[in-house]
Amino acid sequence: MTPAMKPLLVLVGLLLASGGSGAAPLGDGAGGKRLWPRPVPVNIIDGKDDRGSLVELGPGLGLSSGEVDRIREVSGYVGCLSPSPSLGSGALYLTNDQILTAGHIFFEPSGQRRSKCFFKNQASTPVMVGLRLDDGNARFGAVPPKPGSNNDYAVVRLEKPIAGAEPFPVEERATVRSGDDLIVVTAHPAGMAREVDRAIPVVQGCKVRRVPISSAATNFYRSDCDATGSSSGGMHLSRVGGSLVFRGITITTGHWRDPKFHGAPYSEQRGSVTTVLGTDAAILAAGRALARQGY
């Protein structure tokens, strides 16, 4: 670890320990007074919150021990510390030196680009790496992106590759279909029913419910995956021909602090739905372009 990374690591530890959500103000103030109210555990779709530890739930979702280890190596926390903190999830994309996540993580509500941003995986021996957000090393769907929109994505280069990590591939030939089984992976979403070690990814088995025809440069689908604060950028995996492929990232959900959504049946009209951006189309083109560019 370089000397410059040491103070960043201390601040990241405080951010992760705060249990904050998304781009909202995080953490505790003087005397332990919280700067933000504890989240209500919603948007939980179709009944109970069944998200839990990858290590505990993985075998029941059909994951081998090798796949569990691989998920921990390629996925984890994405966040920024300045001028205000934000926290979400992300995963290595196409190569071991760039990630895909939600673009709004990197911008203030004013549109100002954040700084002191990082990716920290959740391997048994975790690796934290700074992110390069300059125009030469980041590809945003829009600057700034509208949160939850078709352009709310970012492919960002790491300051150095994560040695030995193998990203899950993107499968273009087999399109996403309604009814496909999914495994959604997030670093540590807020307001979960279960207690999960922050060092372990959180997973859930869920399904694609609808695949609309997109008029934008990106593709998207609707799912019944549960989502709360800090779920943005979570990796969606599915099996194609028996192998896990990277299908999309969580981008938006219903009003997750509103108790009326807790356990509500899936309904796009009523907001009990999670929207996922696909890893293909414009996002795949952006990722390939950045990968070809190199350092």
Backbone bond lengths (Angstrom), bond angles and torsions (degrees), N, CA, C in turn:
res aa  C-N    CA-C-N  psi(-1)  N-CA   C-N-CA  omega(-1)  CA-C   N-CA-C  phi
1 M - - - 1.464 - - 1.526 109.64 -
2 T 1.335 116.17 133.22 1.450 119.74 179.69 1.525 109.70 -75.67
3 P 1.359 117.74 156.63 1.464 119.71 178.05 1.526 112.42 -56.45
4 A 1.346 116.67 -34.35 1.467 119.80 -178.58 1.522 112.40 -66.29
5 M 1.337 117.13 -25.30 1.457 120.56 -177.47 1.520 112.41 -82.35
6 K 1.327 119.07 -20.21 1.461 121.13 -174.81 1.520 113.08 -61.49
7 P 1.362 120.03 -49.82 1.465 117.98 177.35 1.518 112.45 -64.91
8 L 1.333 117.20 -31.90 1.463 120.67 176.72 1.514 110.55 -63.22
9 L 1.334 116.75 -40.71 1.463 120.55 -179.78 1.518 110.99 -62.44
10 V 1.334 117.51 -39.75 1.470 121.12 178.49 1.524 110.29 -62.50
11 L 1.341 116.91 -45.08 1.456 120.82 -179.50 1.522 111.79 -66.57
12 V 1.322 116.57 -37.99 1.462 120.44 178.10 1.521 110.00 -63.39
13 G 1.336 117.22 -41.74 1.458 120.51 178.12 1.517 111.90 -58.18
14 L 1.333 116.73 -41.31 1.458 120.88 177.89 1.519 111.25 -66.36
15 L 1.340 116.42 -39.41 1.459 120.91 179.49 1.515 111.12 -63.85
16 L 1.338 117.66 -46.81 1.454 121.21 -178.98 1.524 111.20 -66.05
17 A 1.307 116.79 -35.83 1.461 120.33 -179.18 1.515 112.69 -71.53
18 S 1.348 116.83 -20.06 1.458 119.80 -175.79 1.518 112.65 -72.56
19 G 1.339 116.82 -21.37 1.463 119.32 -178.45 1.507 112.71 68.67
20 G 1.326 117.59 25.57 1.447 121.51 -177.68 1.509 112.79 -73.15
21 S 1.321 115.73 174.45 1.451 120.23 -175.45 1.511 111.30 -132.46
22 G 1.324 114.88 136.62 1.447 121.45 171.43 1.508 112.75 52.21
23 A 1.339 115.75 -139.54 1.448 121.04 -177.24 1.519 112.26 -98.37
24 A 1.316 116.96 11.12 1.462 120.65 -179.90 1.519 110.30 -74.61
25 P 1.371 117.71 159.22 1.458 119.65 174.11 1.520 110.62 -56.12
26 L 1.326 116.28 139.15 1.459 120.71 -171.34 1.512 111.72 -120.99
27 G 1.346 114.35 160.27 1.447 119.84 163.96 1.510 114.69 91.83
28 D 1.317 114.51 -171.17 1.458 122.99 -177.90 1.523 109.84 -110.83
29 G 1.314 115.01 146.43 1.448 120.15 177.62 1.518 111.42 -95.33
30 A 1.320 115.76 -164.78 1.458 120.93 -178.13 1.520 110.28 -60.45
31 G 1.328 115.95 139.02 1.450 121.19 178.31 1.506 114.09 72.32
32 G 1.362 116.45 14.68 1.457 120.27 178.21 1.513 113.64 82.48
33 K 1.333 118.84 5.13 1.461 120.92 178.66 1.516 109.73 -72.00
34 R 1.339 116.19 127.60 1.455 119.91 -177.36 1.519 110.29 -73.40
35 L 1.355 115.79 139.09 1.444 120.93 177.27 1.522 111.78 -83.49
36 W 1.324 116.75 -10.26 1.460 121.42 -178.40 1.518 107.76 -145.35
37 P 1.331 119.52 138.26 1.466 119.95 -177.77 1.515 111.95 -64.58
38 R 1.328 115.30 152.10 1.462 119.34 177.13 1.528 109.11 -62.51
39 P 1.338 117.22 136.44 1.457 119.68 -174.00 1.525 112.61 -70.92
40 V 1.323 114.66 150.85 1.460 121.62 171.39 1.528 107.01 -84.07
41 P 1.360 118.76 135.17 1.464 120.71 -171.91 1.528 113.29 -78.00
42 V 1.316 116.67 74.49 1.460 124.51 175.24 1.528 105.87 -144.61
43 N 1.267 124.17 162.42 1.441 133.59 10.77 1.537 109.08 -85.72
44 I 1.313 116.06 109.02 1.450 123.37 177.47 1.524 106.93 -107.62
45 I 1.327 116.91 120.27 1.457 122.17 -170.18 1.523 110.35 -102.61
46 D 1.333 115.99 136.63 1.466 122.34 174.51 1.528 113.16 59.65
47 G 1.320 116.88 53.48 1.461 119.20 173.53 1.502 114.82 105.50
48 K 1.335 115.89 -138.47 1.454 120.82 -171.61 1.526 112.76 -79.22
49 D 1.321 114.90 162.01 1.462 123.16 174.46 1.525 107.93 -80.44
50 D 1.335 116.72 106.23 1.464 118.89 -177.98 1.513 113.00 -108.69
51 R 1.328 117.05 23.18 1.458 120.42 172.55 1.530 109.91 -72.38
52 G 1.322 116.45 150.05 1.450 119.37 179.89 1.513 112.00 -168.01
53 S 1.309 115.85 -172.09 1.453 123.43 -176.00 1.527 111.93 -64.62
54 L 1.318 116.02 134.13 1.469 121.69 175.13 1.519 110.97 -56.37
55 V 1.313 117.03 -40.73 1.462 120.96 -177.47 1.525 111.04 -64.74
56 E 1.332 116.77 -38.89 1.459 120.91 -178.23 1.526 113.00 -81.38
57 L 1.330 116.99 -41.89 1.458 120.75 -174.29 1.521 113.79 -91.53
58 G 1.323 116.65 -19.46 1.457 120.85 -175.21 1.519 115.29 -51.80
59 P 1.338 118.78 -50.73 1.473 119.16 -179.47 1.523 112.97 -58.39
60 G 1.332 117.78 -38.37 1.455 120.84 178.81 1.512 113.14 -69.30
61 L 1.329 116.72 -19.47 1.462 121.48 176.60 1.526 111.45 -92.89
62 G 1.333 115.89 7.63 1.460 120.33 177.68 1.514 115.08 84.63
63 L 1.334 117.07 15.51 1.461 120.68 -178.61 1.527 110.71 -89.10
64 S 1.313 115.99 133.67 1.461 120.79 174.79 1.518 109.36 -79.43
65 S 1.320 116.85 167.87 1.462 120.38 178.36 1.528 110.57 -62.36
66 G 1.334 116.36 -35.81 1.462 119.91 177.86 1.513 112.05 -66.33
67 E 1.331 117.06 -38.49 1.462 120.50 178.22 1.520 111.35 -68.98
68 V 1.329 116.89 -37.44 1.460 120.26 175.98 1.528 110.06 -60.11
69 D 1.327 116.56 -46.84 1.468 120.29 179.41 1.526 111.19 -62.20
70 R 1.315 115.80 -40.50 1.471 119.81 -179.19 1.516 110.99 -64.84
71 I 1.334 117.40 -42.65 1.465 120.86 177.38 1.524 110.45 -59.22
72 R 1.312 116.73 -42.62 1.467 119.87 -179.30 1.530 111.86 -65.63
73 E 1.318 117.04 -30.91 1.460 120.29 -179.55 1.523 112.85 -75.20
74 V 1.339 117.24 -33.57 1.464 119.53 -171.76 1.523 113.88 -100.16
75 S 1.341 119.21 -12.56 1.465 120.71 -176.65 1.516 110.78 -120.05
76 G 1.340 115.09 162.29 1.456 118.10 179.01 1.512 112.55 166.47
77 Y 1.326 114.01 -155.19 1.464 122.52 -177.10 1.528 111.36 -82.25
78 V 1.328 115.36 140.51 1.459 122.76 168.33 1.519 106.41 -125.62
79 G 1.313 116.66 129.56 1.455 118.25 -179.06 1.504 112.79 -158.26
80 C 1.316 115.18 170.66 1.459 123.24 176.40 1.523 107.92 -137.06
81 L 1.333 115.55 155.07 1.455 120.60 -175.18 1.520 114.54 -114.16
82 S 1.333 117.98 -14.46 1.459 119.77 -173.10 1.530 110.14 -143.57
83 P 1.353 116.93 145.97 1.469 128.28 -3.10 1.526 113.38 -74.69
84 S 1.329 119.33 -20.94 1.459 121.15 170.47 1.517 107.70 -129.27
85 P 1.338 118.02 152.72 1.453 120.10 -175.16 1.529 113.23 -77.78
86 S 1.314 115.81 148.99 1.459 122.25 172.83 1.513 107.55 -141.21
87 L 1.336 116.43 155.55 1.456 120.06 -176.69 1.519 109.72 -150.87
88 G 1.324 115.90 132.45 1.452 122.19 176.79 1.513 109.95 -151.46
89 S 1.314 115.19 -155.00 1.458 121.62 -178.60 1.528 109.16 -124.92
90 G 1.314 115.75 164.49 1.450 120.54 177.08 1.511 110.25 -169.96
91 A 1.324 115.82 175.56 1.460 120.25 -178.64 1.513 110.08 -151.81
92 L 1.316 114.75 152.96 1.456 119.69 173.42 1.523 109.21 -58.37
93 Y 1.337 114.90 144.26 1.465 120.32 -172.77 1.522 109.91 -136.13
94 L 1.307 116.88 114.32 1.458 126.16 177.30 1.521 113.85 72.98
95 T 1.328 117.82 -41.32 1.466 122.23 179.24 1.524 109.03 -134.76
96 N 1.321 116.11 172.44 1.465 119.78 -179.96 1.524 112.77 -90.57
97 D 1.330 116.65 14.56 1.471 119.18 178.80 1.528 113.09 -128.51
98 Q 1.345 117.33 18.79 1.455 119.83 173.87 1.526 109.47 -150.29
99 I 1.338 114.69 151.39 1.471 120.41 -178.49 1.520 110.23 -120.57
100 L 1.334 114.60 160.08 1.455 122.92 170.53 1.512 108.20 -118.13
101 T 1.327 116.56 133.24 1.460 121.28 179.25 1.519 109.60 -157.51
102 A 1.320 116.90 -175.48 1.463 122.21 178.01 1.526 109.81 -76.56
103 G 1.320 116.74 131.52 1.462 120.42 -176.02 1.512 113.95 -65.61
104 H 1.344 118.10 -31.12 1.469 119.10 -174.25 1.525 112.95 -66.51
105 I 1.325 117.42 -16.58 1.468 120.27 177.62 1.525 110.96 -59.18
106 F 1.335 116.54 -29.82 1.461 121.15 -172.06 1.525 113.98 -95.21
107 F 1.341 117.68 8.86 1.464 119.98 -176.44 1.516 111.23 -133.54
108 E 1.331 114.98 141.58 1.453 122.09 170.94 1.532 109.34 -70.63
109 P 1.336 118.51 159.81 1.467 119.84 174.62 1.528 112.80 -55.69
110 S 1.325 116.62 -28.14 1.464 121.36 178.55 1.519 112.90 -72.66
111 G 1.325 117.15 -14.24 1.461 121.73 -175.70 1.518 113.57 100.67
112 Q 1.351 116.75 -7.71 1.460 119.78 177.99 1.522 110.44 -66.88
113 R 1.322 116.43 138.43 1.460 120.18 179.42 1.532 109.72 -75.90
114 R 1.315 116.77 134.31 1.461 121.44 177.70 1.524 110.86 -76.27
115 S 1.320 115.20 168.97 1.464 121.06 179.84 1.528 109.19 -139.49
116 K 1.324 116.01 179.43 1.465 122.90 -175.83 1.529 109.93 52.87
117 C 1.322 114.87 53.45 1.461 121.58 -176.57 1.523 110.22 -100.19
118 F 1.322 116.32 154.48 1.459 121.12 -171.33 1.511 111.73 -149.40
119 F 1.314 115.76 161.58 1.463 124.61 167.17 1.521 106.98 -125.41
120 K 1.328 116.10 130.95 1.462 120.97 177.73 1.515 108.15 -129.63
121 N 1.332 116.75 114.71 1.468 118.11 -179.81 1.526 110.66 -77.76
122 Q 1.335 115.62 175.55 1.465 120.43 -176.18 1.520 111.01 -120.21
123 A 1.317 114.64 36.08 1.459 120.68 174.67 1.522 109.70 -66.17
124 S 1.335 116.32 166.62 1.465 119.72 179.30 1.527 110.69 -59.29
125 T 1.332 115.91 -32.29 1.463 121.78 168.61 1.517 106.66 -116.73
126 P 1.331 118.20 93.12 1.468 120.52 -171.14 1.522 113.13 -67.29
127 V 1.324 114.08 152.02 1.462 122.22 177.96 1.522 108.24 -121.98
128 M 1.324 117.32 129.40 1.453 121.65 174.72 1.518 109.18 -112.28
129 V 1.334 116.00 131.46 1.461 121.91 -176.07 1.524 108.55 -133.95
130 G 1.320 115.96 139.18 1.454 120.11 174.30 1.520 111.29 -69.93
131 L 1.336 116.03 159.83 1.460 122.17 -179.51 1.525 110.28 -112.99
132 R 1.328 115.78 144.08 1.458 122.13 178.57 1.524 108.97 -99.19
133 L 1.321 116.36 106.90 1.452 120.93 -174.21 1.519 113.85 -99.49
134 D 1.329 118.53 5.49 1.460 120.05 178.03 1.526 109.50 -69.22
135 D 1.317 116.43 162.87 1.456 121.69 -174.22 1.528 112.79 -60.79
136 G 1.318 116.99 -26.35 1.453 119.43 -179.87 1.518 113.88 -77.53
137 N 1.344 117.23 -14.94 1.460 120.67 -173.96 1.521 114.13 -126.69
138 A 1.314 117.44 9.49 1.470 121.18 179.02 1.518 109.37 -139.86
139 R 1.319 114.91 143.37 1.465 121.48 176.35 1.526 108.02 -124.23
140 F 1.331 115.84 111.90 1.456 121.81 -179.97 1.523 109.99 -104.56
141 G 1.338 115.69 146.81 1.455 118.74 175.73 1.514 112.15 -65.43
142 A 1.319 116.27 -30.50 1.460 123.40 175.32 1.519 107.10 -159.82
143 V 1.339 116.61 157.31 1.465 121.57 179.47 1.525 108.31 -129.75
144 P 1.332 117.32 106.36 1.469 126.23 -9.28 1.527 110.10 -80.42
145 P 1.326 118.04 158.41 1.464 119.60 177.51 1.518 110.91 -80.47
146 K 1.316 116.44 152.55 1.457 120.97 171.21 1.522 107.51 -82.66
147 P 1.335 118.99 118.81 1.464 120.08 -177.88 1.531 112.48 -54.25
148 G 1.322 115.87 131.51 1.447 120.93 178.43 1.514 115.17 83.98
149 S 1.330 117.79 1.76 1.458 121.06 -178.13 1.526 110.96 -89.86
150 N 1.325 115.76 174.89 1.462 121.03 177.65 1.527 112.54 -66.55
151 N 1.317 117.23 -15.49 1.466 121.14 -179.98 1.521 112.78 -103.70
152 D 1.320 116.88 12.32 1.466 120.75 -175.95 1.531 110.91 -87.69
153 Y 1.321 115.58 65.79 1.468 119.79 178.22 1.522 109.58 -140.92
154 A 1.314 114.83 160.38 1.465 121.05 176.82 1.524 109.27 -147.69
155 V 1.313 115.50 132.49 1.466 122.36 168.83 1.520 105.56 -110.31
156 V 1.332 117.06 118.56 1.460 121.62 -170.41 1.524 110.21 -129.76
157 R 1.327 115.41 136.94 1.456 120.54 -180.00 1.524 111.23 -80.96
158 L 1.323 115.37 140.60 1.459 121.33 173.38 1.522 109.92 -78.06
159 E 1.337 116.32 157.27 1.456 119.52 175.91 1.521 111.72 -67.13
160 K 1.335 116.40 -24.10 1.461 120.88 173.07 1.523 108.45 -156.08
161 P 1.330 117.91 152.68 1.470 119.97 -179.36 1.524 111.22 -65.96
162 I 1.332 114.82 157.24 1.465 120.70 172.49 1.524 107.21 -94.78
163 A 1.302 115.62 106.12 1.466 121.71 -172.91 1.524 111.52 -58.90
164 G 1.320 116.42 132.10 1.448 122.34 174.54 1.519 115.56 82.07
165 A 1.340 118.35 -9.53 1.466 120.97 -179.30 1.524 109.91 -78.14
166 E 1.317 117.06 135.76 1.468 122.69 -177.31 1.527 109.56 -120.34
167 P 1.348 117.70 104.00 1.468 119.73 -179.12 1.531 111.27 -61.23
168 F 1.334 115.63 152.24 1.454 119.47 174.72 1.526 109.35 -74.36
169 P 1.323 117.75 140.22 1.465 120.51 -175.15 1.523 112.75 -73.68
170 V 1.317 114.70 161.52 1.461 122.72 171.79 1.527 107.33 -99.18
171 E 1.316 116.61 130.66 1.464 121.54 -179.23 1.528 109.29 -107.41
172 E 1.329 116.65 106.94 1.461 120.93 -178.85 1.524 112.82 -83.02
173 R 1.317 116.89 -31.37 1.473 120.26 -171.98 1.519 112.40 -72.76
174 A 1.319 117.88 -31.13 1.466 121.76 178.19 1.527 108.35 -103.76
175 T 1.308 117.13 105.36 1.460 121.30 -175.85 1.523 111.43 -75.21
176 V 1.315 115.42 157.41 1.464 121.47 176.03 1.528 108.78 -68.48
177 R 1.339 116.07 135.75 1.459 121.29 -178.64 1.526 111.08 -128.63
178 S 1.307 116.05 150.84 1.454 121.40 174.32 1.520 109.66 -57.52
179 G 1.329 116.37 132.64 1.457 122.11 -178.96 1.506 114.08 95.93
180 D 1.338 118.28 -9.73 1.462 120.44 178.06 1.525 110.30 -59.43
181 D 1.336 116.26 138.48 1.469 120.96 173.87 1.523 109.90 -76.33
182 L 1.323 115.87 140.91 1.456 122.49 179.84 1.522 110.16 -126.30
183 I 1.312 115.24 153.17 1.459 122.65 164.66 1.519 106.02 -122.56
184 V 1.324 116.88 112.05 1.456 120.07 179.70 1.523 108.65 -95.68
185 V 1.336 115.25 135.01 1.469 122.47 -175.65 1.522 108.48 -120.78
186 T 1.332 116.76 121.88 1.457 121.28 175.19 1.526 109.42 -128.01
187 A 1.339 115.43 157.63 1.464 119.35 -175.65 1.528 111.27 -70.04
188 H 1.327 116.94 -57.88 1.469 120.69 177.94 1.521 108.55 -167.12
189 P 1.349 117.87 79.94 1.460 119.82 -179.76 1.518 112.26 -65.66
190 A 1.317 115.29 152.90 1.465 121.09 -178.08 1.527 110.98 -74.05
191 G 1.330 115.71 155.78 1.445 121.93 167.52 1.512 116.32 66.89
192 M 1.325 119.01 30.19 1.465 120.75 179.01 1.522 111.37 -74.74
193 A 1.333 115.67 151.06 1.463 120.23 177.01 1.524 110.65 -70.08
194 R 1.326 117.72 -36.00 1.460 122.01 -179.83 1.519 110.79 -93.15
195 E 1.321 115.39 150.42 1.457 121.00 170.68 1.525 107.76 -84.91
196 V 1.322 116.70 127.11 1.464 121.44 -179.67 1.522 108.72 -130.47
197 D 1.315 115.53 134.80 1.460 121.95 175.67 1.528 109.03 -56.46
198 R 1.321 117.72 129.64 1.461 121.64 -178.13 1.527 112.95 -64.51
199 A 1.313 117.31 -15.46 1.460 120.45 178.23 1.528 112.32 -82.57
200 I 1.337 117.41 -8.65 1.458 122.30 -175.74 1.527 109.62 -111.19
201 P 1.340 119.07 132.10 1.461 120.09 176.00 1.527 111.59 -60.84
202 V 1.317 114.89 152.89 1.466 122.38 176.46 1.526 108.24 -101.34
203 V 1.341 117.00 134.61 1.461 120.73 -178.47 1.525 110.99 -129.56
204 Q 1.325 114.18 161.77 1.457 121.56 174.83 1.518 108.31 -155.14
205 G 1.311 116.05 139.92 1.446 120.54 169.77 1.518 109.69 -87.28
206 C 1.325 117.97 130.55 1.458 122.23 -178.80 1.527 108.30 -151.76
207 K 1.323 117.44 -172.00 1.457 120.45 -174.35 1.526 112.60 -136.32
208 V 1.339 114.50 152.52 1.458 120.96 166.61 1.524 107.14 -73.08
209 R 1.330 116.75 127.68 1.464 120.09 -178.74 1.531 112.62 -102.47
210 R 1.327 116.77 -31.99 1.460 119.41 178.23 1.520 109.70 -157.32
211 V 1.323 116.59 145.06 1.468 122.12 178.30 1.526 107.66 -121.86
212 P 1.325 118.15 90.94 1.466 120.57 -179.51 1.529 111.38 -66.55
213 I 1.309 115.78 158.23 1.469 120.72 171.74 1.516 107.76 -80.05
214 S 1.313 116.54 120.29 1.464 121.11 -175.39 1.525 110.70 -87.67
215 S 1.330 115.30 136.67 1.462 120.60 174.98 1.527 110.89 -98.18
216 A 1.329 116.35 1.09 1.464 121.56 -179.09 1.528 110.09 -99.81
217 A 1.326 115.83 -179.01 1.464 120.67 -179.39 1.517 112.27 -76.90
218 T 1.325 116.35 -14.52 1.462 121.28 177.91 1.525 109.71 -110.01
219 N 1.333 115.88 158.63 1.451 121.61 174.41 1.524 109.88 -103.34
220 F 1.328 117.22 158.53 1.450 120.60 179.26 1.520 109.26 -150.65
221 Y 1.345 114.58 164.80 1.459 119.61 173.70 1.522 109.21 -146.33
222 R 1.335 115.36 163.31 1.461 122.11 178.80 1.528 108.71 -103.64
223 S 1.325 115.68 140.86 1.466 119.88 -178.75 1.524 110.73 -135.48
224 D 1.338 114.50 167.67 1.466 119.62 174.51 1.527 111.16 -103.30
225 C 1.332 116.87 23.89 1.467 121.41 177.70 1.532 109.46 -71.48
226 D 1.335 116.83 136.21 1.460 120.86 177.42 1.522 109.80 -69.13
227 A 1.324 116.15 146.75 1.466 120.15 179.67 1.518 109.80 -150.02
228 T 1.323 116.00 135.56 1.458 123.04 174.08 1.518 107.70 -136.11
229 G 1.335 117.50 -168.95 1.448 120.38 -177.87 1.518 112.91 -55.10
230 S 1.324 116.07 142.61 1.470 124.83 -178.63 1.520 113.49 71.46
231 S 1.344 117.73 12.19 1.457 120.70 173.53 1.525 112.07 -79.29
232 S 1.326 117.35 -18.98 1.461 120.69 -176.97 1.519 111.10 -54.15
233 G 1.327 115.51 133.90 1.459 121.01 178.63 1.512 114.31 88.03
234 G 1.347 117.64 -1.72 1.457 120.32 -179.15 1.526 112.16 -60.14
235 M 1.313 116.38 141.27 1.466 123.16 -175.66 1.518 111.55 -82.59
236 H 1.333 116.91 131.95 1.458 123.06 175.49 1.524 109.33 -106.76
237 L 1.323 115.30 121.99 1.457 122.01 179.22 1.521 110.03 -111.21
238 S 1.322 115.92 150.83 1.456 121.85 175.25 1.523 107.62 -148.59
239 R 1.319 116.12 158.68 1.470 119.43 179.28 1.527 110.20 -95.89
240 V 1.319 114.49 132.06 1.461 122.39 173.39 1.520 106.73 -128.15
241 G 1.328 116.17 117.00 1.455 119.23 -177.26 1.510 112.99 61.36
242 G 1.334 116.57 28.83 1.458 121.43 178.37 1.513 115.28 89.35
243 S 1.343 117.21 -10.51 1.469 120.86 -177.73 1.526 110.63 -106.74
244 L 1.322 116.00 145.34 1.453 120.62 177.61 1.524 110.45 -75.08
245 V 1.340 115.77 134.24 1.460 121.59 176.33 1.522 108.67 -128.68
246 F 1.319 115.88 155.43 1.460 124.61 -178.15 1.535 107.43 -87.47
247 R 1.336 116.73 110.39 1.456 121.89 -173.53 1.524 114.93 -96.77
248 G 1.339 117.72 -33.10 1.454 118.11 -176.02 1.509 112.57 -179.00
249 I 1.342 115.63 -179.30 1.459 122.39 177.18 1.529 109.69 -130.21
250 T 1.332 115.72 140.93 1.464 120.62 175.80 1.521 109.38 -62.70
251 I 1.325 115.62 131.73 1.456 118.46 -176.12 1.527 113.13 -123.67
252 T 1.338 117.74 -33.16 1.464 119.40 178.84 1.524 109.31 -161.99
253 T 1.319 115.03 159.52 1.464 121.00 177.90 1.521 108.38 -148.11
254 G 1.329 116.59 -175.04 1.458 120.25 177.80 1.519 111.14 -66.92
255 H 1.299 116.41 -176.62 1.475 121.08 -178.41 1.529 108.41 -71.64
256 W 1.315 115.59 92.90 1.461 120.03 -166.61 1.520 114.21 -68.99
257 R 1.325 118.45 -12.34 1.473 119.69 175.86 1.533 112.25 -93.55
258 D 1.328 116.88 -0.55 1.463 120.61 -177.13 1.524 109.44 -91.25
259 P 1.333 118.60 115.74 1.470 120.57 -176.08 1.525 114.54 -58.76
260 K 1.322 118.50 -22.15 1.467 118.83 -178.06 1.523 112.16 -66.35
261 F 1.334 117.30 -16.39 1.457 120.36 178.98 1.526 112.70 -88.91
262 H 1.314 117.83 -6.63 1.458 120.43 -175.29 1.525 110.08 -70.33
263 G 1.337 116.10 107.66 1.449 121.56 177.88 1.514 115.02 80.45
264 A 1.336 117.71 5.76 1.462 120.48 -177.19 1.526 110.94 -65.34
265 P 1.325 117.74 147.62 1.462 120.28 176.91 1.529 110.92 -60.11
266 Y 1.325 115.07 151.29 1.461 119.97 177.42 1.523 110.01 -55.17
267 S 1.324 116.28 127.83 1.462 120.96 178.73 1.518 109.00 -160.19
268 E 1.314 116.57 114.67 1.455 119.78 177.32 1.529 110.67 -67.91
269 Q 1.322 116.92 -38.32 1.462 120.87 -178.03 1.524 111.52 -64.29
270 R 1.342 116.67 -34.90 1.461 120.44 -177.28 1.521 113.48 -97.02
271 G 1.315 116.99 2.65 1.462 120.50 175.68 1.502 115.73 86.24
272 S 1.339 118.13 5.27 1.460 120.64 178.26 1.529 107.66 -89.44
273 V 1.317 115.67 74.32 1.460 123.04 -171.56 1.518 108.64 -160.71
274 T 1.317 116.47 150.64 1.462 121.80 173.78 1.522 108.47 -119.70
275 T 1.326 116.11 133.16 1.467 122.16 -178.85 1.515 109.88 -103.32
276 V 1.323 115.15 137.85 1.462 122.45 -174.36 1.519 109.19 -126.88
277 L 1.330 117.40 130.54 1.462 121.52 173.06 1.517 109.44 -84.53
278 G 1.333 116.76 133.82 1.449 121.50 179.16 1.518 112.28 -73.10
279 T 1.315 115.78 154.59 1.468 121.30 -179.44 1.522 112.49 -86.24
280 D 1.333 117.24 5.36 1.462 120.81 -177.27 1.530 110.31 -100.66
281 A 1.315 117.17 -159.04 1.466 124.54 174.30 1.539 111.82 52.60
282 A 1.337 117.31 -130.73 1.464 120.77 -174.49 1.522 112.47 -63.57
283 I 1.320 117.67 -32.86 1.462 120.41 179.68 1.525 109.95 -67.21
284 L 1.313 117.03 -42.22 1.462 120.25 178.14 1.525 110.82 -64.62
285 A 1.320 117.08 -40.26 1.469 120.17 177.91 1.525 110.89 -62.40
286 A 1.344 116.48 -41.20 1.467 120.16 179.11 1.523 111.00 -65.28
287 G 1.339 116.36 -42.76 1.459 119.97 179.78 1.522 112.24 -64.37
288 R 1.311 116.43 -41.77 1.471 119.82 179.13 1.522 111.61 -66.17
289 A 1.329 116.21 -39.66 1.463 119.79 179.66 1.519 111.08 -63.25
290 L 1.320 116.89 -43.54 1.459 120.42 179.34 1.522 111.10 -66.73
291 A 1.325 116.80 -39.17 1.464 120.49 179.37 1.528 111.48 -64.85
292 R 1.329 117.33 -39.04 1.467 120.69 179.57 1.523 111.34 -66.92
293 Q 1.328 115.50 -32.00 1.464 120.04 -176.36 1.520 111.54 -64.85
294 G 1.332 117.67 -37.83 1.465 121.47 -178.68 1.514 111.45 69.06
295 Y 1.342 114.37 -176.11 1.471 119.65 -178.23 1.521 110.82 -76.88
